[in-house]
Amino acid sequence: MSTHPGLGRSRIRPPSGAARYGLGTAAAVVVVAVVTLTAGDLGIPLAELPGALLGDAEGASAFVLERLRGPRLATAVLAGALLGVSGALFQTVTRNPLGSPDVIGLGAGAGAGAAIITLAFPLVPASVGAVAGAAVAALVVYIATGRGFRSPVRTIIAGIAVAALAYAVTQYVVSTHLRDAASQLAAYLVGSLNAANLQDVLVTAVAVAIVLPLAVAVARDASLLEMGDDTAAGIGVDPNRTRTAAIVLSVVAAGAAVAAAGPISFVALTAPQIVRRIVGSSDCAVLGSALTGALLLAAADLATQQLPLFAGLPVGVLTLGVGGLYLGYLLVREHAKGRL
Protein backbone atom coordinates (compact mmCIF):
# COMPACT_ATOMS: atom_id res chain seq x y z
CA MET A 1 0.00 0.00 0.00
CA SER A 2 1.54 3.24 -1.11
CA THR A 3 1.24 6.52 0.61
CA HIS A 4 1.75 10.00 -0.60
CA PRO A 5 5.23 11.29 0.23
CA GLY A 6 5.16 13.13 3.48
CA LEU A 7 1.82 11.74 4.62
CA GLY A 8 3.47 8.95 6.53
CA ARG A 9 4.99 11.45 8.89
CA SER A 10 3.14 14.16 10.74
CA ARG A 11 4.16 17.66 9.85
CA ILE A 12 2.51 19.03 12.94
CA ARG A 13 5.15 20.03 15.42
CA PRO A 14 4.53 19.20 19.07
CA PRO A 15 4.03 22.24 21.28
CA SER A 16 7.16 23.71 22.79
CA GLY A 17 7.91 23.58 26.49
CA ALA A 18 6.76 27.19 26.84
CA ALA A 19 3.50 26.44 25.02
CA ARG A 20 2.83 23.35 27.15
CA TYR A 21 3.53 25.35 30.29
CA GLY A 22 1.22 28.13 29.14
CA LEU A 23 -1.62 25.75 28.36
CA GLY A 24 -1.20 23.93 31.66
CA THR A 25 -1.10 27.16 33.64
CA ALA A 26 -4.15 28.54 31.84
CA ALA A 27 -6.03 25.34 32.66
CA ALA A 28 -4.99 25.68 36.31
CA VAL A 29 -6.29 29.27 36.37
CA VAL A 30 -9.64 28.01 35.06
CA VAL A 31 -9.79 25.32 37.74
CA VAL A 32 -9.01 27.84 40.49
CA ALA A 33 -11.65 30.18 39.07
CA VAL A 34 -14.31 27.47 39.08
CA VAL A 35 -13.49 26.45 42.65
CA THR A 36 -13.51 30.09 43.75
CA LEU A 37 -17.00 30.63 42.37
CA THR A 38 -18.51 27.34 43.53
CA ALA A 39 -16.85 26.40 46.84
CA GLY A 40 -18.34 27.01 50.27
CA ASP A 41 -21.80 27.79 51.57
CA LEU A 42 -22.19 30.85 49.35
CA GLY A 43 -20.80 29.20 46.24
CA ILE A 44 -22.76 28.97 43.01
CA PRO A 45 -23.90 25.37 42.39
CA LEU A 46 -21.64 23.84 39.76
CA ALA A 47 -24.58 22.90 37.55
CA GLU A 48 -25.73 26.53 37.49
CA LEU A 49 -22.30 28.05 36.82
CA PRO A 50 -22.33 27.89 32.97
CA GLY A 51 -25.70 29.60 32.82
CA ALA A 52 -24.65 32.18 35.39
CA LEU A 53 -21.55 33.04 33.35
CA LEU A 54 -23.75 33.47 30.27
CA GLY A 55 -25.94 36.01 32.07
CA ASP A 56 -28.73 33.83 33.39
CA ALA A 57 -27.83 34.15 37.06
CA GLU A 58 -30.63 35.04 39.46
CA GLY A 59 -31.03 35.60 43.16
CA ALA A 60 -28.13 34.44 45.33
CA SER A 61 -26.10 33.21 42.35
CA ALA A 62 -26.33 36.61 40.70
CA PHE A 63 -25.21 38.32 43.91
CA VAL A 64 -22.23 36.00 44.33
CA LEU A 65 -21.14 36.35 40.71
CA GLU A 66 -21.73 40.06 40.22
CA ARG A 67 -20.95 41.50 43.61
CA LEU A 68 -19.24 39.05 45.94
CA ARG A 69 -16.81 36.70 44.22
CA GLY A 70 -16.87 37.62 40.54
CA PRO A 71 -15.15 41.02 40.77
CA ARG A 72 -12.74 39.66 43.38
CA LEU A 73 -11.74 36.75 41.15
CA ALA A 74 -11.40 38.89 38.03
CA THR A 75 -9.28 41.44 39.89
CA ALA A 76 -7.04 38.68 41.26
CA VAL A 77 -6.46 37.18 37.80
CA LEU A 78 -5.88 40.51 36.08
CA ALA A 79 -3.75 42.08 38.83
CA GLY A 80 -1.72 38.88 39.12
CA ALA A 81 -1.12 38.92 35.37
CA LEU A 82 0.05 42.54 35.54
CA LEU A 83 2.45 41.75 38.37
CA GLY A 84 3.83 38.77 36.45
CA VAL A 85 4.43 40.89 33.34
CA SER A 86 6.00 43.64 35.45
CA GLY A 87 8.42 41.22 37.08
CA ALA A 88 9.36 39.48 33.82
CA LEU A 89 10.24 42.73 32.07
CA PHE A 90 12.09 44.22 35.02
CA GLN A 91 14.20 41.17 35.80
CA THR A 92 15.11 40.67 32.15
CA VAL A 93 16.32 44.16 31.31
CA THR A 94 18.18 44.58 34.62
CA ARG A 95 19.70 41.07 34.31
CA ASN A 96 18.99 40.72 38.00
CA PRO A 97 16.72 37.97 39.44
CA LEU A 98 16.31 40.13 42.55
CA GLY A 99 15.31 43.20 40.54
CA SER A 100 11.63 42.68 41.17
CA PRO A 101 9.28 45.68 41.31
CA ASP A 102 8.24 44.85 44.88
CA VAL A 103 11.81 44.30 46.08
CA ILE A 104 12.90 47.73 44.87
CA GLY A 105 9.90 49.48 46.34
CA LEU A 106 7.65 49.97 43.31
CA GLY A 107 4.66 48.42 45.07
CA ALA A 108 5.20 50.53 48.18
CA GLY A 109 5.66 53.64 46.04
CA ALA A 110 2.49 52.89 44.12
CA GLY A 111 0.59 52.46 47.39
CA ALA A 112 1.88 55.81 48.66
CA GLY A 113 0.95 57.49 45.39
CA ALA A 114 -2.57 56.05 45.52
CA ALA A 115 -3.00 57.17 49.14
CA ILE A 116 -1.78 60.70 48.41
CA ILE A 117 -3.93 61.13 45.31
CA THR A 118 -6.98 59.85 47.21
CA LEU A 119 -6.40 62.46 49.89
CA ALA A 120 -5.28 65.46 47.87
CA PHE A 121 -7.21 64.94 44.61
CA PRO A 122 -10.23 62.73 45.35
CA LEU A 123 -11.67 63.24 41.85
CA VAL A 124 -8.55 61.80 40.19
CA PRO A 125 -8.49 57.98 39.85
CA ALA A 126 -6.25 56.27 42.38
CA SER A 127 -4.60 54.39 39.51
CA VAL A 128 -3.03 57.63 38.31
CA GLY A 129 -1.43 58.21 41.69
CA ALA A 130 -0.32 54.57 41.87
CA VAL A 131 1.49 54.71 38.53
CA ALA A 132 3.09 58.05 39.45
CA GLY A 133 4.20 56.70 42.83
CA ALA A 134 5.72 53.60 41.24
CA ALA A 135 7.58 55.76 38.72
CA VAL A 136 8.99 58.00 41.44
CA ALA A 137 10.11 54.98 43.47
CA ALA A 138 11.86 53.46 40.45
CA LEU A 139 13.59 56.75 39.66
CA VAL A 140 14.82 57.21 43.23
CA VAL A 141 16.25 53.68 43.35
CA TYR A 142 17.89 54.13 39.95
CA ILE A 143 19.62 57.32 41.07
CA ALA A 144 20.47 56.12 44.58
CA THR A 145 22.37 53.02 43.46
CA GLY A 146 24.72 55.01 41.26
CA ARG A 147 24.70 52.07 38.81
CA GLY A 148 21.09 51.89 37.76
CA PHE A 149 19.58 48.48 38.53
CA ARG A 150 22.65 46.39 37.69
CA SER A 151 24.02 45.85 41.21
CA PRO A 152 21.83 43.40 43.18
CA VAL A 153 23.13 44.54 46.58
CA ARG A 154 22.76 48.25 45.91
CA THR A 155 19.36 47.75 44.33
CA ILE A 156 18.06 45.81 47.33
CA ILE A 157 19.44 48.29 49.87
CA ALA A 158 18.05 51.28 47.98
CA GLY A 159 14.75 49.45 47.50
CA ILE A 160 14.44 48.75 51.23
CA ALA A 161 15.01 52.43 51.97
CA VAL A 162 12.52 53.61 49.36
CA ALA A 163 9.91 51.07 50.48
CA ALA A 164 10.32 52.13 54.12
CA LEU A 165 9.85 55.78 53.22
CA ALA A 166 6.85 55.00 51.02
CA TYR A 167 5.20 52.90 53.75
CA ALA A 168 5.78 55.73 56.21
CA VAL A 169 4.01 58.16 53.88
CA THR A 170 1.16 55.71 53.34
CA GLN A 171 0.67 55.03 57.03
CA TYR A 172 0.68 58.75 57.77
CA VAL A 173 -2.01 59.44 55.18
CA VAL A 174 -4.15 56.50 56.25
CA SER A 175 -3.83 57.04 59.99
CA THR A 176 -4.48 60.77 59.88
CA HIS A 177 -6.99 61.13 57.08
CA LEU A 178 -8.43 57.73 56.15
CA ARG A 179 -8.67 56.17 59.61
CA ASP A 180 -12.31 55.23 59.13
CA ALA A 181 -11.82 53.53 55.78
CA ALA A 182 -10.90 50.03 56.89
CA SER A 183 -10.90 48.52 53.41
CA GLN A 184 -8.62 51.25 52.08
CA LEU A 185 -6.32 50.77 55.05
CA ALA A 186 -5.94 47.04 54.35
CA ALA A 187 -5.39 47.54 50.63
CA TYR A 188 -2.85 50.33 50.99
CA LEU A 189 -0.76 48.61 53.64
CA VAL A 190 -0.63 44.90 52.76
CA GLY A 191 -2.68 44.28 49.64
CA SER A 192 -6.22 42.95 49.74
CA LEU A 193 -8.94 41.79 47.38
CA ASN A 194 -11.68 41.84 50.02
CA ALA A 195 -13.24 45.02 48.67
CA ALA A 196 -12.61 44.43 44.96
CA ASN A 197 -15.35 45.86 42.76
CA LEU A 198 -16.18 46.42 39.11
CA GLN A 199 -14.06 49.58 39.01
CA ASP A 200 -11.01 47.54 40.02
CA VAL A 201 -11.84 45.02 37.30
CA LEU A 202 -12.07 47.83 34.75
CA VAL A 203 -8.74 49.40 35.80
CA THR A 204 -6.85 46.13 35.60
CA ALA A 205 -8.58 45.00 32.40
CA VAL A 206 -7.67 48.24 30.61
CA ALA A 207 -4.11 47.97 31.88
CA VAL A 208 -3.80 44.36 30.67
CA ALA A 209 -5.23 45.30 27.26
CA ILE A 210 -2.65 48.07 26.89
CA VAL A 211 0.42 46.61 28.59
CA LEU A 212 0.34 42.97 27.53
CA PRO A 213 0.56 43.46 23.72
CA LEU A 214 3.29 46.07 24.15
CA ALA A 215 5.18 43.83 26.56
CA VAL A 216 5.04 40.93 24.08
CA ALA A 217 6.41 43.26 21.40
CA VAL A 218 9.28 44.39 23.64
CA ALA A 219 10.06 40.93 25.04
CA ARG A 220 12.27 39.68 22.19
CA ASP A 221 14.59 42.68 22.27
CA ALA A 222 14.57 42.64 26.07
CA SER A 223 15.71 39.00 26.05
CA LEU A 224 18.64 39.91 23.81
CA LEU A 225 19.87 42.37 26.46
CA GLU A 226 20.75 39.34 28.60
CA MET A 227 23.76 38.87 26.30
CA GLY A 228 25.03 42.35 27.16
CA ASP A 229 24.38 45.78 25.69
CA ASP A 230 27.26 45.64 23.19
CA THR A 231 26.20 42.29 21.77
CA ALA A 232 22.55 43.36 21.58
CA ALA A 233 23.50 46.60 19.83
CA GLY A 234 25.61 44.61 17.37
CA ILE A 235 22.54 42.70 16.18
CA GLY A 236 20.38 45.78 15.83
CA VAL A 237 18.79 46.26 19.27
CA ASP A 238 18.84 49.69 20.88
CA PRO A 239 19.64 48.84 24.55
CA ASN A 240 18.62 52.18 26.03
CA ARG A 241 15.33 52.40 24.16
CA THR A 242 14.46 48.77 24.91
CA ARG A 243 15.35 49.07 28.61
CA THR A 244 13.39 52.31 28.94
CA ALA A 245 10.32 50.86 27.24
CA ALA A 246 10.43 47.72 29.38
CA ILE A 247 10.81 49.64 32.64
CA VAL A 248 8.00 52.06 31.73
CA LEU A 249 5.68 49.14 30.97
CA SER A 250 6.76 47.45 34.20
CA VAL A 251 5.97 50.58 36.20
CA VAL A 252 2.55 51.00 34.57
CA ALA A 253 1.68 47.33 35.14
CA ALA A 254 2.75 47.41 38.79
CA GLY A 255 0.96 50.71 39.39
CA ALA A 256 -2.32 49.48 37.92
CA ALA A 257 -2.17 46.28 39.97
CA VAL A 258 -1.50 48.23 43.17
CA ALA A 259 -4.32 50.68 42.40
CA ALA A 260 -6.76 47.76 42.30
CA ALA A 261 -5.41 45.42 44.96
CA GLY A 262 -2.86 47.30 47.03
CA PRO A 263 0.89 46.56 47.22
CA ILE A 264 0.75 42.76 47.03
CA SER A 265 4.26 41.48 47.60
CA PHE A 266 6.41 38.94 45.77
CA VAL A 267 4.07 37.84 42.98
CA ALA A 268 6.17 39.89 40.56
CA LEU A 269 9.35 38.37 42.01
CA THR A 270 8.33 34.71 41.90
CA ALA A 271 6.21 34.42 38.73
CA PRO A 272 9.04 34.95 36.19
CA GLN A 273 11.40 32.74 38.20
CA ILE A 274 8.89 29.88 38.25
CA VAL A 275 8.52 30.09 34.47
CA ARG A 276 12.26 30.11 33.89
CA ARG A 277 12.88 27.12 36.10
CA ILE A 278 10.08 24.99 34.70
CA VAL A 279 10.49 25.90 31.04
CA GLY A 280 14.29 26.01 31.24
CA SER A 281 14.72 29.24 29.28
CA SER A 282 16.18 32.62 30.15
CA ASP A 283 13.97 34.43 27.62
CA CYS A 284 11.57 37.12 28.77
CA ALA A 285 8.46 34.92 29.06
CA VAL A 286 5.81 37.62 29.23
CA LEU A 287 2.77 35.44 28.58
CA GLY A 288 3.97 32.64 30.84
CA SER A 289 4.72 35.09 33.63
CA ALA A 290 1.31 36.74 33.21
CA LEU A 291 -0.46 33.38 33.52
CA THR A 292 1.72 32.37 36.47
CA GLY A 293 1.05 35.64 38.27
CA ALA A 294 -2.67 35.23 37.68
CA LEU A 295 -2.55 31.69 39.05
CA LEU A 296 -0.50 32.63 42.12
CA LEU A 297 -2.73 35.53 43.14
CA ALA A 298 -6.02 33.75 42.38
CA ALA A 299 -4.89 30.65 44.29
CA ALA A 300 -3.66 32.72 47.24
CA ASP A 301 -6.98 34.57 47.39
CA LEU A 302 -8.88 31.27 47.20
CA ALA A 303 -6.85 30.07 50.20
CA THR A 304 -7.81 33.17 52.20
CA GLN A 305 -11.48 32.51 51.41
CA GLN A 306 -11.70 28.76 52.01
CA LEU A 307 -8.87 27.56 54.27
CA PRO A 308 -9.54 28.08 58.00
CA LEU A 309 -5.85 28.79 58.68
CA PHE A 310 -5.91 31.86 56.41
CA ALA A 311 -9.58 32.82 56.75
CA GLY A 312 -10.14 36.56 56.61
CA LEU A 313 -6.50 37.46 55.98
CA PRO A 314 -5.70 40.03 53.29
CA VAL A 315 -4.14 38.11 50.39
CA GLY A 316 -1.00 40.25 50.66
CA VAL A 317 -0.17 38.68 54.02
CA LEU A 318 -0.09 35.21 52.45
CA THR A 319 2.00 36.23 49.44
CA LEU A 320 4.34 38.14 51.76
CA GLY A 321 5.01 35.04 53.85
CA VAL A 322 5.55 32.67 50.93
CA GLY A 323 7.44 35.22 48.84
CA GLY A 324 9.68 36.18 51.75
CA LEU A 325 10.87 32.59 52.01
CA TYR A 326 11.55 32.55 48.27
CA LEU A 327 13.46 35.83 48.46
CA GLY A 328 15.64 34.32 51.17
CA TYR A 329 16.36 31.35 48.93
CA LEU A 330 17.30 33.65 46.04
CA LEU A 331 19.63 35.68 48.26
CA VAL A 332 21.43 32.54 49.44
CA ARG A 333 21.70 31.23 45.87
CA GLU A 334 23.03 34.49 44.48
CA HIS A 335 25.54 34.75 47.33
CA ALA A 336 26.74 31.20 46.65
CA LYS A 337 27.34 32.17 43.02
CA GLY A 338 29.32 35.23 44.08
CA ARG A 339 26.85 37.74 42.68
CA LEU A 340 26.25 39.51 46.00
N, C-alpha and C positions, 0 to 999 in steps of 0.2 A: 504493500500500500504506500503510495507516494504522497508526499506532503509538499506543499508550497514552501520554497526556501524561506526560512525565517519564521515560519509558523510553528515549527517544532520547539522553538524557544520563545519564551515570553520576552517581549520588549518593554514590559512595564517594570520600571525600577522599583525596588522596595523602598519604603520611606526611610529617610535618613534618621540618625539617632535623635537629632533635634526635632524632626517632625513627629517621631514616635513619642518623644517626651511631651511635646506640645499637645498632641491628641490625648495622651493619658492624663495630663494635668487638667485639660479642659473638661474631660469626663469626670475627674475628681471634683472640680468646681461645681458641676451640675449635681453630683451626688450630695455634696454639702448643702447646696441650695435647696434641694428637695427635702432633706432632713430638717433644715432650718425652718422651712415653711410648714412641715407636717408634724414635727415632734412635739410632745408635751400635751398638756390638757387643752391649751389654746390652739393647738395645731390644726391646720386644715386637713380634713380626711383625705387620704391619698387618692381615693377614687374621685374626689371632687376637684383635685388640684388642676388637671388639664382644663376643665371647664372654667375654673376660676381664673387661670392665666389667660384664657381667651375672652374674658370680660363677662362671664356669666355668674360671678360670685355674688352671693346675697347674704344678708344677715351677718352672723359672726365671721364667716369666711371672708366676706368683703372687708370687714373691719381689720382682720388679721393681715390680709394681703395689702390693703391700701394704706393703712395707718400704722399698724403695729410692727409687723415683721418685713413686709415688702420693701419699704424705703430703707430700713436698716440693712437688709441683705444687699440691696442694690448699691448702697453707699459703701459697704464693706468690700464688695467685689471691685467697684470702680476705683475707690481710694487705694485699695491694695495694688491694683494694676498700675496706678500712677506712681506709687512708691517703688514698685519693682522697676519700672522704666527709669525713674530718677536714679536709683542706685546703679543700674546697669550702665547708663551713660556716664555717670560721675566716676565710677570705678575704672571704666575703660580709658577715658581720656586722661585721668590722673595717674594711670598705671599703678594704682594703690588699692589693694583689697580692703584697706581700712578707711578709704576715702569716701565713706558713705555720707549722704546728706544729713542723717541724724547724728552721726559721730562728730561731724564738724559744726553742728549747731544750727543747721538749716531748719529743722523742725521746730526747735525752740525759738528761733528768730521769726519763723512764720507765725507761731502762736502769739508772740509779743506783738507782731504787726497787726494780727487780727484783733487782739485785745485793745490796742491803742485806737485803731480805726473805729471799733465799736463804740468806744467812749467819746472820741473827739469828733467823729463824723458819722453819726448813726445812720445817715441816709446812704452812705457809700457801702457797697457789699463788703463783707468781711474778707472775701476771697482776694480783693484788691490789696488790703492791708497784709494778708498772709503772704502773697507773692512778693510784695515790697519788703517785708520783714526778712524773708528767706534770702532775697537778693542782697540786702544789707549785711546779713550774717556771712554770706559767702564772700563778699567783698572784704569784710574786716579780717576774716581768716586768711584770705589770699595775701593781703598786705602784711598781716602780722607775722606770717611765717618767713617772709623775706625770700622764699623760694617757690611761691605759688602753692600748689597742692602736691608737690613731688616728694617732700620729706614726710614719711609717715609719722615720725615722732613729733615734729613741729606742728603738723596738721592736727594731730590729736590734742596736743597741749593747747594750741590756739582755739580749737573747737570746744574744749572743756571750758575755757575762759569765756568764750562768746555765749555758749549755752547757759552758763551760770548767770551772766549778766542779763540775758534774755529772760530767763526764768524769774529773776528778781523783778524785772520790769512787769512781767505778766502778773506775778503775785501781788505787786503793788496795785496795779489797775483793778484786779479782781477783788482784792480785799478792801479797797477803799471806795470803789465805785460800783462793783457788780456783786456785792456780798450776798444779795438776795437771789441771784440767778444761779441756782445750784447746778443746773445742767451745763451752763456756760463755764462755771468753775471747773467741773470735771473735764470737759473737753479741752479747755485751754491748758490745764496743768498736766494731765496724763494721757489724754486721748480716749474718747468714748464714742460709742455708736448708739447709746441709750436714747438720745433725743433726735436721732436722724430723721429727716423729713424729706418731702419732695423737693424742697429747695436745694438740699444737700445733694440729692440725686442729680438734679439739673446741673449744678456747679461741676460735679465730677464727670458727668457725661459729656458736657461741653469740653472740658479739659482733655478727656481721653480722645474725643473726636479730633481735637486740634493737635495735641502733642504726639499721639501714637504714630500717625502717618509720617510726621516730620522726623520723629525719632528713628523710625525704620529707614528713612532716606539717609539720615546721618550715620547710621550704625556701621555701614561698610567702611567709610572713611575713618570713623572713630576706631574701629578694630585695627586698621593699619597703623595707627599711632602707637600701638603696643610695640612695634618694631623700632621705634625711635623717630623723632621728628625729621632727622636728615634722610633716613630711608624712605619715610612716607612722602616727603617732599620730592624725592628723586623719582617717585612713580606717579607724581601728579596730584598729590593731596596737599592742600594748604593747611598746615598744622594749626596755625593760630585761628583761622576762620572755623575749622572743624571743632576745635576745643571750645571756642566761644559759643558756637551754636549748641553744642552738646550741653554745656554748663547752663546756658540760658533755658533750654528745654527742661533740664533737671530741676532748676529752681522753680519754674512754672508748675511742673508736675508736683513737686513737693509742697509748694504753696497751696495749690488747689486741694490736695489731699488733707492738709492741715486745716484749711478753711472749713472743710466738711466734717472732719472727724477728730480734730485736735492733733497735737504732736505725738502720733503713735510711733514708738521707737522700734528700731532694728528690723522692720520689714524690708526697708530699702537696703540694709546691710546684708541680710541673709538671702534674699531672693536671688540675686545674680550669682552668689557663690554656690547655692544649691544647683542651679542650672549648669554652671561650669563643671562641677564635680560629677554630676550624673551624665551629662552629655559628653564630657571630656574634651571641651573646646574652650579656647580663650577668646573667641569672638564675642562681640557685643550682642548678646542674645536678647534683643529688646522684647520680642513677642513672648519668648519663654519666661523671661523675668516678669513680664506683666501678668501672665497666667499664674506664675508661682506666687507673686505678691497677692493676687486676688485670692488664691487658695489659702495662703497663710492667714490673711486677715479674716476671711469668711469662716475658716475653721476655728480660729481663736475666738471669734465672736460667738460662734455656735457653742463652744465650750463654756463661755460665760453665761449663756442662757440655759444650758441643760445639765451641766455637771455641778453637783452640789458643792464641790470643793471651791469652784470659782464663781458660784452664783452671785449675781449682783455686782461683780467687779467690773470697772471700766476695762475695756479690751486692752488698753495701753498698759495696764499693770501686768497682764499676762505676757504680752510681747516683750515688755521690758525685762521680765525675769528670764524668759527663754533666750532672748537676744543677748542679754548680758553674759550669759554662760558662753554663747557662741563667740562674742567679742573677746572674752578671755582666752578661748581656744585659738582664735586668730592671732592675738598678741603673742602667745607662747610660740606658735608656729613661725611667725615672722621673726621673732627673736632667735629661734633656733637656726633659721636660715641666714642670720646676720643682717637682716634688713632694718632692724631697729637699733 
